[in-house]
Amino acid sequence: QVQLVESGGGLVQAGGSLRLSCAASGSIFSNYGMGWLRQAPGKEREFVAAISWSGARNYYAESVKGRFTISRDNAKNILFLQMNSLKVEDTAVYYCAADWRNWKGPYDYWGQGTQVTVSS
């Protein structure tokens, strides 16, 4: 099994940037397709971005396309989410997730989440 720990969340003004990280351990990182999902207060958890095992393919929700970039460093066992041009509606708890079969999800393994708050 893989263990996932997110970091990098915080408070940022609208229009600003943040980079989230997700450190993986306990298994071979490159065996897992990875994703970022988020959950805002009172809302369902929603998909944000996904990246394939090697990092060659990625996929984004329409709401973040062109603003967010997902990437991974398989040598260092880290997943990233670069978030630019942040909007108030991006405020949520962000989770990284992993699955060895389906890189776009659904995912079997989850981190504990990191809070991102975007102020106006």
Order of alpha helices (4+ residues) and beta strands (2+ residues): beta-beta-beta-beta-beta-beta-beta-beta-beta-beta-beta
